[in-house]
Amino acid sequence: MFGKTNESSVSYTDSDGNVAKIPDGYAVGTSENVNKVTGGLVVQDNEGNQFVWIPVGDVKKSGTTVFTVILGRYAFVKDQPIPEAPIQTKANYSEKILIHSGYQESINQTGYIAHAKALKEFIDNAIIDGGYWFGRYEASNNSGTKSKYDEEAWVNVSQSTASTEAQKLKVSGTYQSDLVNSYALDTAIVFIEKSGHTGYVNQSSKNTKKINTGRSGDKVCNIYDMASNCSEWSTEYLDGTYPWTWRGDSYTAYTYCLADRFSSGSISYTDYLSFRPLLYRP
């Protein structure tokens, strides 16, 4: 169940004292399993699109800070604990920082390589607002991009098309949508791990055939299928012959994990690659 839809962006404080910025046109979940930041705070619009708040900064339980999430790009290593700190943050976001043998965030459009629509603004305002909204589900195509339960994941889509379509998700007022960038994805993984799901960065796909969104049994902090069902495009790229980049495992492999990055030498239309939308204040 969800409360009254907000006509304008408002602040919401959960019972632990954590504050989240609610986008225009979205309502907060009313049941206890979806209305607290530590368990995964969920909002929904009038079309049923759902997003989960990824906090940036201190996270509280019963009014006491229990951990801190730093926004950044992280160099995760399979079967190792998550790093204490990111290797790329607001301070050096515009530098060419390479992760995992050369992956970097695409700041400007380069040919057919997707890029974050407003990376600097995303970083700045995620820090100011204390978080951002991460798609609860892999994208589906139901008269446009959706983030909804039990729909067919949108596959056979190129990275550039995924970026374009993610930006078309209907958002009112001061928020915009985009394809998930590496800062958003890596920081979400850190939040999940610190919330008690230790080792999730090493999770492989729980399903071995493609199924509808939210059906794989992979659910952490109210986010579904991050490590399962389909691999997902990001706005990272790799210099050279194989630039287009995606993250995580899929039903076709089920031996990789969220710590993994992959790239392709073609625009890549496949039935195991999907994407996930992001909401933030530009």
C-alpha positions as CSV (number, residue, x, y, z in Angstrom):
1,M,0.0,0.0,0.0
2,F,1.1,3.5,-0.8
3,G,0.1,6.9,0.7
4,K,-1.1,10.1,-1.0
5,T,0.8,11.1,-4.2
6,N,2.8,14.3,-3.7
7,E,2.0,17.1,-6.2
8,S,5.5,18.6,-5.5
9,S,8.8,17.3,-4.1
10,V,8.7,16.9,-0.3
11,S,10.9,15.5,2.4
12,Y,10.0,12.4,4.3
13,T,11.4,11.2,7.6
14,D,11.1,7.6,8.5
15,S,10.7,6.2,12.1
16,D,14.5,5.9,12.4
17,G,15.1,9.5,11.7
18,N,16.4,9.1,8.1
19,V,15.3,11.8,5.6
20,A,14.5,11.2,1.9
21,K,13.4,13.5,-0.8
22,I,10.2,12.3,-2.4
23,P,9.9,13.1,-6.2
24,D,6.9,15.0,-7.6
25,G,4.1,12.5,-8.5
26,Y,5.3,9.7,-6.2
27,A,3.9,8.3,-2.9
28,V,5.7,6.6,-0.1
29,G,4.9,3.0,0.9
30,T,2.8,2.8,4.1
31,S,3.6,-0.7,5.3
32,E,6.7,-1.2,7.6
33,N,8.6,-3.4,5.1
34,V,8.7,-0.5,2.5
35,N,8.7,2.7,4.6
36,K,12.1,2.6,6.2
37,V,15.4,3.5,4.6
38,T,17.4,0.7,6.2
39,G,15.1,-1.9,4.7
40,G,14.6,-0.2,1.4
41,L,12.3,2.8,1.2
42,V,9.9,2.5,-1.7
43,V,7.9,5.1,-3.7
44,Q,5.4,4.6,-6.5
45,D,3.8,6.8,-9.1
46,N,0.2,6.6,-10.4
47,E,1.3,4.2,-13.1
48,G,2.9,1.7,-10.7
49,N,6.5,2.6,-11.3
50,Q,8.6,1.9,-8.2
51,F,11.9,3.2,-7.0
52,V,14.1,2.6,-3.9
53,W,15.9,5.3,-2.0
54,I,19.7,4.8,-1.9
55,P,21.0,6.9,1.0
56,V,24.2,8.9,0.7
57,G,25.8,9.9,4.1
58,D,24.8,8.6,7.5
59,V,22.2,6.0,7.9
60,K,20.3,5.7,11.2
61,K,18.4,3.1,13.2
62,S,16.4,4.3,16.2
63,G,17.9,7.7,15.8
64,T,21.5,6.5,16.0
65,T,23.9,6.4,13.0
66,V,24.8,2.8,12.3
67,F,26.8,3.2,9.1
68,T,27.8,5.7,6.4
69,V,27.5,5.4,2.6
70,I,30.0,7.3,0.5
71,L,28.9,8.1,-3.1
72,G,31.5,7.0,-5.6
73,R,32.8,4.4,-8.0
74,Y,34.2,1.4,-6.2
75,A,36.8,-1.2,-7.3
76,F,35.0,-4.4,-6.1
77,V,36.9,-7.6,-6.2
78,K,35.1,-10.9,-6.4
79,D,35.1,-12.9,-3.1
80,Q,36.6,-10.0,-1.2
81,P,34.9,-7.6,1.3
82,I,33.7,-4.3,-0.2
83,P,36.3,-1.5,-0.2
84,E,36.2,0.9,2.7
85,A,36.2,3.9,0.3
86,P,35.6,4.6,-3.4
87,I,38.4,5.4,-5.8
88,Q,36.4,8.1,-7.6
89,T,34.2,10.7,-5.9
90,K,32.9,14.1,-6.5
91,A,36.4,15.5,-6.1
92,N,37.8,13.7,-9.1
93,Y,34.7,12.8,-11.1
94,S,35.9,14.5,-14.3
95,E,39.2,12.7,-14.3
96,K,39.9,9.5,-16.4
97,I,39.8,7.0,-13.5
98,L,40.2,3.4,-14.7
99,I,38.6,0.4,-12.9
100,H,39.1,-3.3,-13.6
101,S,41.5,-3.0,-16.5
102,G,40.2,0.2,-18.0
103,Y,36.5,0.8,-17.4
104,Q,35.6,4.5,-16.9
105,E,32.5,6.6,-16.6
106,S,31.4,8.2,-19.8
107,I,31.0,12.0,-19.1
108,N,30.4,13.1,-22.7
109,Q,28.7,11.3,-25.6
110,T,31.3,9.4,-27.6
111,G,29.8,8.0,-30.9
112,Y,27.3,5.4,-29.9
113,I,28.5,5.1,-26.3
114,A,25.8,6.2,-23.8
115,H,26.7,8.7,-21.2
116,A,25.0,9.9,-18.0
117,K,22.7,12.8,-18.9
118,A,24.0,15.1,-16.1
119,L,26.7,13.2,-14.1
120,K,28.0,16.3,-12.2
121,E,24.4,17.3,-11.3
122,F,23.6,13.8,-10.2
123,I,26.6,13.6,-7.9
124,D,26.1,17.1,-6.5
125,N,22.4,16.7,-5.7
126,A,22.7,13.1,-4.5
127,I,25.1,14.5,-1.9
128,I,22.9,17.5,-1.1
129,D,19.7,15.5,-0.9
130,G,21.3,12.7,1.0
131,G,20.4,10.1,-1.7
132,Y,18.8,9.2,-5.0
133,W,16.2,6.8,-6.4
134,F,17.2,3.5,-7.9
135,G,14.8,1.4,-10.1
136,R,13.2,-1.3,-8.0
137,Y,13.0,-3.5,-11.1
138,E,14.7,-4.1,-14.4
139,A,13.1,-1.9,-17.1
140,S,10.1,-3.2,-19.0
141,N,8.6,-1.8,-22.2
142,N,4.9,-1.2,-21.6
143,S,4.0,1.9,-23.7
144,G,7.4,3.3,-22.7
145,T,10.0,2.6,-20.0
146,K,8.6,1.2,-16.7
147,S,10.0,0.0,-13.4
148,K,7.2,-2.4,-12.4
149,Y,6.7,-5.9,-10.9
150,D,6.0,-9.0,-13.0
151,E,6.6,-7.6,-16.5
152,E,8.8,-8.8,-19.3
153,A,12.3,-7.4,-18.9
154,W,13.2,-5.1,-21.8
155,V,15.9,-6.9,-23.7
156,N,17.4,-6.9,-27.2
157,V,18.2,-3.2,-26.6
158,S,21.5,-1.5,-27.3
159,Q,23.3,0.6,-24.6
160,S,22.5,3.9,-26.4
161,T,18.9,3.0,-26.8
162,A,18.7,1.9,-23.2
163,S,20.1,5.3,-22.2
164,T,17.6,7.2,-24.5
165,E,14.6,5.1,-23.3
166,A,15.6,5.4,-19.6
167,Q,15.6,9.2,-20.0
168,K,12.0,9.1,-21.3
169,L,10.4,7.6,-18.2
170,K,7.7,10.1,-17.3
171,V,8.7,12.2,-14.3
172,S,7.0,15.3,-13.1
173,G,8.5,18.6,-11.8
174,T,12.1,18.8,-10.7
175,Y,13.2,15.2,-11.2
176,Q,14.6,13.4,-14.2
177,S,15.2,9.8,-15.2
178,D,18.3,8.3,-16.7
179,L,20.2,5.0,-17.3
180,V,22.0,3.9,-14.1
181,N,25.5,5.2,-14.0
182,S,28.5,3.6,-12.2
183,Y,28.3,5.9,-9.2
184,A,24.6,5.0,-8.7
185,L,25.2,1.3,-9.1
186,D,28.3,1.0,-7.0
187,T,26.9,3.1,-4.2
188,A,23.7,1.0,-4.2
189,I,25.8,-2.1,-3.8
190,V,27.7,-0.5,-0.8
191,F,24.3,0.4,0.8
192,I,23.0,-3.1,0.4
193,E,26.2,-4.7,1.8
194,K,26.2,-2.3,4.8
195,S,22.5,-3.0,5.5
196,G,23.4,-6.5,6.4
197,H,23.5,-8.4,3.1
198,T,27.2,-9.1,3.3
199,G,28.6,-10.8,0.2
200,Y,25.8,-9.7,-2.1
201,V,28.4,-8.2,-4.4
202,N,29.5,-11.8,-5.1
203,Q,25.9,-13.0,-5.9
204,S,25.3,-14.8,-9.1
205,S,22.0,-15.2,-10.9
206,K,19.4,-17.2,-9.1
207,N,17.5,-18.1,-12.3
208,T,18.7,-20.0,-15.3
209,K,16.0,-18.8,-17.8
210,K,14.6,-15.4,-18.4
211,I,11.6,-14.6,-16.3
212,N,9.5,-11.5,-15.5
213,T,10.8,-8.7,-13.3
214,G,10.8,-9.4,-9.6
215,R,10.3,-13.2,-10.1
216,S,13.9,-14.5,-9.7
217,G,13.9,-14.6,-5.8
218,D,16.7,-12.1,-5.8
219,K,15.6,-9.3,-3.5
220,V,17.7,-7.2,-1.2
221,C,16.7,-3.9,0.4
222,N,13.5,-4.1,-1.7
223,I,15.5,-4.1,-4.9
224,Y,14.9,-7.0,-7.3
225,D,17.1,-8.9,-9.7
226,M,20.2,-6.8,-9.4
227,A,22.4,-9.9,-9.6
228,S,19.9,-12.1,-11.4
229,N,17.8,-12.5,-14.5
230,C,19.5,-10.1,-16.9
231,S,22.8,-8.3,-17.0
232,E,22.3,-4.5,-17.1
233,W,23.7,-1.8,-19.2
234,S,25.5,1.1,-17.4
235,T,27.0,4.4,-18.7
236,E,30.6,3.2,-18.3
237,Y,32.8,2.4,-21.3
238,L,36.1,0.8,-22.1
239,D,38.6,2.5,-24.5
240,G,39.3,0.7,-27.6
241,T,37.6,-2.0,-29.6
242,Y,35.1,-3.1,-26.9
243,P,33.6,0.1,-25.5
244,W,30.0,-0.8,-24.5
245,T,29.7,-1.9,-20.9
246,W,27.3,-3.9,-18.8
247,R,27.3,-5.2,-15.2
248,G,26.4,-8.3,-13.3
249,D,25.3,-11.8,-14.1
250,S,22.5,-13.1,-16.2
251,Y,20.3,-16.3,-16.6
252,T,22.6,-17.4,-19.4
253,A,25.8,-17.6,-17.3
254,Y,24.9,-17.7,-13.6
255,T,28.7,-17.9,-12.7
256,Y,29.4,-14.1,-12.7
257,C,28.4,-11.6,-10.1
258,L,27.8,-7.9,-9.4
259,A,31.5,-7.3,-9.0
260,D,32.0,-8.1,-12.7
261,R,32.1,-5.7,-15.6
262,F,31.9,-6.7,-19.2
263,S,32.2,-5.0,-22.6
264,S,31.2,-5.6,-26.2
265,G,32.7,-4.7,-29.5
266,S,29.2,-4.2,-31.1
267,I,26.1,-2.3,-30.2
268,S,24.8,-5.6,-28.9
269,Y,21.2,-6.6,-29.1
270,T,20.8,-9.7,-26.9
271,D,18.1,-11.4,-24.9
272,Y,20.1,-11.4,-21.6
273,L,20.9,-7.6,-21.5
274,S,18.4,-5.2,-19.9
275,F,18.8,-1.9,-18.1
276,R,17.5,-0.1,-15.0
277,P,16.3,3.5,-14.7
278,L,17.4,6.0,-12.1
279,L,15.6,9.1,-10.7
280,Y,17.4,12.2,-9.3
281,R,17.2,15.9,-9.0
282,P,19.2,17.5,-11.8
